[in-house]
Amino acid sequence: MAMNFTAAAAVSIPSLSSGQYSTVYNLFSLVIASMLFSGLYLLLAQKRVAPRYRNALIISAMVCGIATYHYFRIFDNLKESYPPGTTAVDPHLLSSVQFNEAYRYVDWLLTVPLLLVETIAVVALARNVSKRLLTKLVPAAILMIILGYPGEMTLDAGPRLIWGVLGTLPFLYLVYVLFVELTRSLDGRPAAVRRQISALRLILVGTWTVYPIAYMFPVIGGEFFGGAGGFVLRQAGYSVADILAKAGFALLIYRLARTQSILDDPAAYDYGETTPTSAASQGVRSAA
């Protein structure tokens, strides 16, 4: 099975309607704003969490920053690939510059392992436990992205399905490590912390399931899923999933870091906010 990796993208949609182009354009703009300002917020909020959890916030900000950079590249690539017509309602015809889906995979190759690193960092496990989990999670994440890339570069159902299945195998292993092995390492943690960690894992894995759904649109085929409509849906799926899995996930990382900081040192980090974090703190002090 031959695969051309030299092309920027094997998926070439001949044209987009003005409405389709505007939809993708606005989605990319939304992603850039979400990533950029979530990353800035995390950097500015460093002192609101205890030092042992700040690495998780820094890594989260890095993820948002890397994604922002790549979405600027994707955004510019869209404008170059589908320039406007003579009038506002004219279709946007594909230029000599192909739309480059490889930008996404370069982004994911960097950010998906970092998402797992920030998850382990915010839990603040013993060094040897964290190392053991990360040596399983990070290689599996990299393998998942690498195996998915060849399928993204073709509209042929057979190769796309084969590479998609191969990429799913390390994903299933990630789920096992996150929900089985990580759970074993959480014994003795407060209930509020365990609940938030469970929510983190569910949201991370849940948002990741959006990617294979969008990935499989060309396999479904037909004029819609295999053409311009499928292209728009795929970009929408990837973009929404990126917002949830990076910007949204980063804010949950911050919330968990705040909860643990307050439980560790209420005098230093409980600012009297009416939040679930404060409630957890009050419960611990009442029990004491």
C-alpha positions as CSV (number, residue, x, y, z in Angstrom):
1,M,0.0,0.0,0.0
2,A,1.8,3.1,-1.3
3,M,1.4,6.4,0.6
4,N,2.7,9.7,-0.6
5,F,4.0,11.6,2.5
6,T,5.6,14.4,0.4
7,A,2.3,16.0,-0.4
8,A,1.1,18.6,2.1
9,A,-2.3,16.9,2.0
10,A,-3.9,14.3,-0.2
11,V,-7.4,15.6,0.4
12,S,-8.1,18.4,-2.1
13,I,-11.6,19.9,-2.1
14,P,-12.0,21.8,-5.5
15,S,-14.1,24.6,-4.0
16,L,-16.0,25.9,-1.0
17,S,-19.1,28.0,-1.1
18,S,-19.0,31.4,0.6
19,G,-21.0,30.0,3.5
20,Q,-18.8,26.9,3.9
21,Y,-15.6,29.1,3.8
22,S,-17.1,31.6,6.3
23,T,-18.0,28.7,8.7
24,V,-14.5,27.3,8.7
25,Y,-12.9,30.8,8.9
26,N,-15.0,31.7,11.9
27,L,-14.3,28.4,13.6
28,F,-10.5,28.9,13.3
29,S,-10.9,32.4,14.6
30,L,-12.8,31.0,17.6
31,V,-10.1,28.4,18.3
32,I,-7.3,31.0,18.2
33,A,-9.1,33.3,20.7
34,S,-10.0,30.4,23.0
35,M,-6.4,29.0,23.1
36,L,-4.6,32.4,23.3
37,F,-6.6,33.8,26.2
38,S,-6.8,30.5,28.1
39,G,-3.0,30.3,27.9
40,L,-2.6,33.9,29.1
41,Y,-5.0,33.3,32.0
42,L,-3.1,30.2,33.2
43,L,0.2,32.2,33.2
44,L,-1.4,35.1,35.1
45,A,-3.0,32.7,37.6
46,Q,0.2,31.0,38.7
47,K,0.3,32.4,42.2
48,R,-3.2,31.3,42.9
49,V,-2.0,27.7,43.2
50,A,0.6,26.1,45.4
51,P,4.1,25.7,43.9
52,R,3.9,22.0,43.5
53,Y,1.0,22.4,41.0
54,R,2.4,25.3,39.0
55,N,4.2,23.0,36.5
56,A,0.8,21.7,35.4
57,L,-0.4,25.2,34.7
58,I,2.8,26.0,32.8
59,I,2.4,22.9,30.7
60,S,-1.3,23.7,30.1
61,A,-0.3,27.2,28.9
62,M,2.3,25.6,26.6
63,V,-0.3,23.4,25.1
64,C,-2.6,26.4,24.4
65,G,0.4,28.4,23.0
66,I,1.4,25.6,20.6
67,A,-2.1,25.2,19.5
68,T,-2.5,29.0,18.9
69,Y,0.6,29.0,16.8
70,H,-0.6,26.1,14.6
71,Y,-4.1,27.5,14.2
72,F,-2.6,30.8,12.9
73,R,-0.7,28.6,10.4
74,I,-3.9,26.7,9.5
75,F,-5.9,30.0,9.3
76,D,-3.4,31.5,6.9
77,N,-3.3,28.3,4.9
78,L,-7.1,28.4,4.5
79,K,-6.9,31.9,3.1
80,E,-4.1,30.9,0.7
81,S,-5.8,27.7,-0.4
82,Y,-9.3,29.2,-1.0
83,P,-9.0,32.8,-2.0
84,P,-12.1,34.9,-2.5
85,G,-13.9,35.2,-5.8
86,T,-14.9,38.4,-7.6
87,T,-18.0,38.9,-5.4
88,A,-18.8,38.0,-1.8
89,V,-21.1,35.2,-2.9
90,D,-18.7,33.6,-5.4
91,P,-17.3,30.2,-4.4
92,H,-13.8,30.0,-3.1
93,L,-11.9,27.9,-5.6
94,L,-8.8,25.9,-4.6
95,S,-5.6,27.7,-5.6
96,S,-2.3,26.1,-6.3
97,V,-1.7,26.0,-2.5
98,Q,-3.2,22.8,-1.0
99,F,-4.9,22.9,2.4
100,N,-2.4,21.3,4.7
101,E,-3.9,18.9,7.2
102,A,-0.3,18.0,8.3
103,Y,-0.4,21.2,10.5
104,R,-2.9,19.5,12.8
105,Y,-0.8,16.4,13.1
106,V,2.3,18.3,14.0
107,D,0.2,20.2,16.6
108,W,-1.2,17.0,18.0
109,L,2.2,15.3,18.0
110,L,3.3,18.0,20.5
111,T,0.1,18.8,22.4
112,V,-1.4,15.3,23.0
113,P,1.6,14.0,25.0
114,L,1.8,17.3,26.9
115,L,-1.9,17.0,27.8
116,L,-1.1,13.7,29.5
117,V,2.0,15.2,31.1
118,E,-0.1,18.0,32.6
119,T,-2.7,15.5,33.8
120,I,0.0,13.6,35.8
121,A,1.7,16.8,36.9
122,V,-1.5,18.2,38.5
123,V,-2.1,15.0,40.4
124,A,1.3,15.5,42.0
125,L,2.1,11.8,42.5
126,A,5.4,10.4,43.8
127,R,8.2,10.9,41.3
128,N,8.6,7.2,40.6
129,V,4.9,6.7,40.1
130,S,4.6,9.7,37.8
131,K,7.6,8.4,35.8
132,R,6.1,5.0,35.4
133,L,2.8,6.3,34.2
134,L,4.4,8.8,31.7
135,T,6.7,6.2,30.2
136,K,3.5,4.3,29.2
137,L,1.3,7.3,28.3
138,V,3.6,9.5,26.2
139,P,4.9,6.8,23.8
140,A,1.3,5.5,23.3
141,A,0.1,9.1,22.5
142,I,2.9,9.6,20.0
143,L,2.2,6.3,18.3
144,M,-1.6,7.1,18.1
145,I,-0.9,10.4,16.2
146,I,1.7,8.8,13.9
147,L,-0.6,5.9,13.0
148,G,-3.5,8.3,12.3
149,Y,-1.6,10.6,9.9
150,P,-1.3,8.3,6.8
151,G,-5.1,7.8,6.9
152,E,-5.7,11.5,7.1
153,M,-3.8,12.0,3.8
154,T,-6.2,9.9,1.7
155,L,-9.9,9.8,0.9
156,D,-9.7,6.1,0.0
157,A,-11.9,4.2,2.5
158,G,-9.7,1.2,2.8
159,P,-6.3,2.8,3.8
160,R,-8.1,5.4,5.9
161,L,-10.0,2.7,7.8
162,I,-6.9,0.5,8.3
163,W,-4.8,3.3,9.7
164,G,-7.7,4.5,11.8
165,V,-8.0,1.1,13.4
166,L,-4.2,0.9,14.0
167,G,-4.3,4.4,15.6
168,T,-7.2,3.2,17.9
169,L,-5.1,0.5,19.5
170,P,-2.7,2.9,21.4
171,F,-5.8,5.0,22.2
172,L,-7.4,2.1,24.0
173,Y,-4.1,1.5,25.9
174,L,-4.2,5.1,27.0
175,V,-7.7,4.7,28.3
176,Y,-6.6,1.6,30.3
177,V,-3.6,3.4,31.9
178,L,-5.7,6.5,32.7
179,F,-8.7,4.6,34.2
180,V,-7.0,1.6,35.7
181,E,-3.4,2.3,36.6
182,L,-3.9,5.9,37.5
183,T,-6.8,5.1,39.7
184,R,-4.6,2.7,41.7
185,S,-2.3,5.6,42.4
186,L,-5.1,7.8,43.9
187,D,-5.7,5.9,47.1
188,G,-5.9,8.3,50.1
189,R,-6.8,11.4,48.1
190,P,-9.7,13.5,49.3
191,A,-13.1,12.7,47.7
192,A,-13.3,16.2,46.1
193,V,-9.9,15.6,44.4
194,R,-10.8,12.2,43.2
195,R,-14.1,13.5,41.7
196,Q,-12.3,16.2,39.8
197,I,-9.6,13.8,38.5
198,S,-12.4,11.4,37.3
199,A,-14.0,14.4,35.5
200,L,-10.6,15.3,33.9
201,R,-10.2,11.8,32.5
202,L,-13.7,11.5,31.3
203,I,-13.6,14.9,29.5
204,L,-10.2,14.2,28.0
205,V,-11.2,10.8,26.6
206,G,-14.6,12.0,25.7
207,T,-13.3,14.9,23.6
208,W,-10.7,12.6,22.0
209,T,-13.6,10.4,20.6
210,V,-14.7,13.4,18.5
211,Y,-11.5,13.1,16.5
212,P,-12.1,9.6,15.1
213,I,-15.7,10.5,14.3
214,A,-14.5,13.5,12.2
215,Y,-11.7,11.4,10.8
216,M,-14.1,8.8,9.5
217,F,-16.4,11.1,7.4
218,P,-14.6,10.3,4.2
219,V,-15.1,6.6,4.9
220,I,-18.9,7.2,5.2
221,G,-18.5,8.7,1.7
222,G,-21.2,10.2,-0.5
223,E,-21.3,13.6,-2.0
224,F,-21.8,15.3,1.3
225,F,-19.4,13.5,3.7
226,G,-16.8,13.0,1.0
227,G,-16.9,16.5,-0.5
228,A,-17.0,20.1,0.7
229,G,-19.6,19.4,3.3
230,G,-17.5,16.7,4.8
231,F,-14.5,19.0,4.8
232,V,-16.4,21.6,6.7
233,L,-17.8,19.0,9.2
234,R,-14.3,17.6,9.7
235,Q,-12.8,21.0,10.4
236,A,-15.6,21.8,12.8
237,G,-15.2,18.5,14.6
238,Y,-11.5,18.9,15.0
239,S,-11.8,22.6,16.0
240,V,-14.4,22.0,18.7
241,A,-12.6,19.0,20.0
242,D,-9.4,21.1,20.2
243,I,-11.1,23.8,22.2
244,L,-12.5,21.3,24.7
245,A,-9.5,19.1,24.9
246,K,-7.0,22.0,25.3
247,A,-8.5,25.3,26.4
248,G,-11.4,23.7,28.3
249,F,-9.2,21.0,29.8
250,A,-6.6,23.6,30.9
251,L,-9.3,25.4,32.9
252,L,-10.2,22.1,34.6
253,I,-6.5,21.5,35.4
254,Y,-6.5,25.0,37.0
255,R,-9.6,24.2,39.0
256,L,-8.1,20.9,40.3
257,A,-4.8,22.7,41.2
258,R,-6.8,25.3,43.1
259,T,-8.8,22.6,45.0
260,Q,-5.6,20.8,46.0
261,S,-3.9,24.0,47.0
262,I,-6.7,25.0,49.3
263,L,-6.8,21.5,50.8
264,D,-3.1,21.6,51.3
265,D,-2.9,25.1,52.8
266,P,-6.3,26.8,53.3
267,A,-4.8,29.8,55.0
268,A,-2.6,30.7,52.0
269,Y,-4.9,29.8,49.1
270,D,-8.6,30.0,50.2
271,Y,-9.7,33.5,49.3
272,G,-13.3,33.0,50.5
273,E,-14.6,32.3,47.0
274,T,-18.1,30.7,46.8
275,T,-16.9,27.8,44.7
276,P,-16.8,24.0,45.0
277,T,-13.2,24.5,45.9
278,S,-14.1,26.5,48.9
279,A,-16.8,24.1,49.9
280,A,-14.2,21.2,49.8
281,S,-11.9,23.3,52.0
282,Q,-14.7,24.1,54.5
283,G,-15.6,20.4,54.7
284,V,-12.0,19.4,55.5
285,R,-11.8,22.1,58.2
286,S,-15.2,21.1,59.7
287,A,-14.1,17.5,59.8
288,A,-10.9,18.5,61.6
